[in-house]
Amino acid sequence: MKQIPIKVLLVDDDEDDYTLTRDWFREFQLCHCKLEWVSTYESAKEAITAHQHDIYLVDYRLGAHNGLDLLREVISLGCSSPVILLTGKGDREIDIEAMKAGAADYLEKGQLTAPLLERAIRYAFERKRAELKIREQAALLDVATDAIFVCDLEKKILFWNKAAENLYAWQAAEAIGKKTLELWEEKDKAQVQLAINTLMKNGSWEGELHQKTKLGKQIIVESRWTLVQEFEKKLQTILVVNSDITEKKELETQFFRTQRLESIGTLASGIAHDLNNVLAPILMTAQLLESQLHDERSKRLLPILISNAKRGAKLVKQVLSFTRGIEGDRTLLQLTHLLREIQQVVKETFPKSIEFSCQVPQNLWPVSADPTQLHQVLMNLCVNARDAMPNGGSLTISAENLLVDENYARMHMDARVGSFVVISVADTGIGIPAEIVDRIFEPFFTTKEIGKGTGLGLSTVLGIVKSHNGFINVYSEEGKGSEFRVYLPAQEAIEPLEDRETDLPGGNGELILVVDDEDSIRDVTKTSLESHNYKAIVAGDGIEAIALYAEYRDKISLVVTDMVMPSMDGLTTIRTLQKINPEVRIIAVSGLASTEKINAITEVGVKAFLPKPYTAKQLLFAIKELVANG
């Protein structure tokens, strides 16, 4: 295969030097070079900026100018090919200046020979080619979706790609030179030390790490470490490839929770069937004996036996409701009448220390449901609310029509796009501890005292709602209360969501600050706003929100903030924002919309409130109304 020549341009005002250089080129053993020559500063500048040569040999003396000036000027004009400076006497100061200015090499004319010149050209050319290859590889690393970085054994960053910038919120210029402990927090420092020990022993390590980024975002990464020799003149460095698997792990957790419920349900179903087989003959025999035995002892004991056998049968029925979602008789049902019945029962039987209110519009869409089963769902939720308020409180039942859009559905795993009737049962009771919220729908799990609860109430509720193709959201704060929202598919023919979406109000490029400690809610709200001609920036807590607002105060048109967040809660955040700007527009957001909380929000001057989760339509109309009314 024919070797492509290296194109070399000689810049020298002495023709004899050109002739000598040409003769040396003919003696080259390894390099196949093509030599061209220019003799003036201006012609050299024109030729070099045309970028048609691989190497430039520039004499220091060029009439009124010198090669050092030419070197600086062409580099400033974008020359990236190697420049070798030729000096007459090997002046040390000139050589140093040449290297500072960007010369690839410097050669003393008096010592120059054909082999020396060939070697200098070859080294400069190979070095340039290697640099280009490194740049190409770095460019490939920058388009990778995984965070890739290199650090030394002291964990100081030497290389940092674009995906690492996106994941950790540190720009390369900020990250390089810093130690990893300055860039993010490790949840398990002992695991990191164990990983380093394994790396030094085996040359590699793989595992999951839990980290906290610059913006306070909690992430889980699948991390792969490799020991690398000789990176940037360091003998040993660590190449790290981190894949963000936070969302994947969250979905896995939800999947395993669902799988656990299904497994428990399958087990409970088997036990229920066996119990049915045991209870049926006991109950029938007891009822038969009751009609035959009339002595005082039998009359006293048999009703106890029959009563408890029936109680056992009811428990079995509840278990089957959870595990199979018993179908029952489905009819087209208007929930207004059912809710009135619940209202009557609650008012007549619940303690007077519980203040009850029912907010039901007349235009609720109908649902296809078994009224007895829905009655059981609502009574279960109301009784739980009552038990959560031993010293009294407020119980509120409300209902509304809701078009669930993609924005809303992405905030809840079980939700789907469509038309729903939402029934809410909210109390101001003791609330549910965060560590057990995930378990409240498990059969036989209860926080009530022995004898006061079977642990089947909420599992039955879940089974019935799922059998109606619905889903449930739960919001709770310890000491402040709980709210259960039951979503049932509506049956009325409703205008398609796609047609209504086109009528949603859009913005005019206004900047909205979204504050929420839930990553998924921040992301989906930002996406919804940007798809309707707004700009959005996000904050993970109140402290970060205040910092962003102070920086972009003149640009931010409105703030959407959650009320329950770590570090600084929503109410404190709102008050602080109002101190910075008394005219700030704010939409408050909360999963638990208690009357007390809404009153507190209203008292500080906030005019708009959205319950979680919210649709894009609700958000956009709330923004439009707030902006319009100033």
Summary of the structure (lengths in Angstrom):
residues: 630
radius of gyration: 37.7
end to end distance: 75.6
largest distance: 139.1
contacts: 1954
relative contact order: 0.05
helix: 47%
strand: 25%
